[in-house]
Amino acid sequence: MSIVHVSEKELYAKLEKCMAGERVLIDQEGNRFSARVQQARGMDATVIPESQLRKSHDDSDEVDSIVVPYDHIWELEIKGVVYSRLAE
């Protein structure tokens, strides 16, 4: 797996084009967690935290998604490449 450091603008452009299921790293008020993208649009993304996926045990009714603004997303992993946003 390789890591590519990108600007905030470059990361947002990649998020707009990403497919459902891609992994993202989210930081909300110092709480960091991994999630999987359901849908990215405008300036926010609907994601499922990976902790929810582990708890669901194949019951899709148990999975709760959340909407996060792009500025809370710090990394996006696509096909083994991690696009990591530079702190500005």
PyMOL commands that set and color helices and strands:
alter all, ss='L'
color gray80, all
select helices_A, chain A and resi 8-17+50-56+60-62+70-72
alter helices_A, ss='H'
color red, helices_A
select strands_A, chain A and resi 2-6+23-28+31-41+44-49+66-69+73-78+81-85
alter strands_A, ss='S'
color yellow, strands_A
deselect
rebuild
show_as cartoon
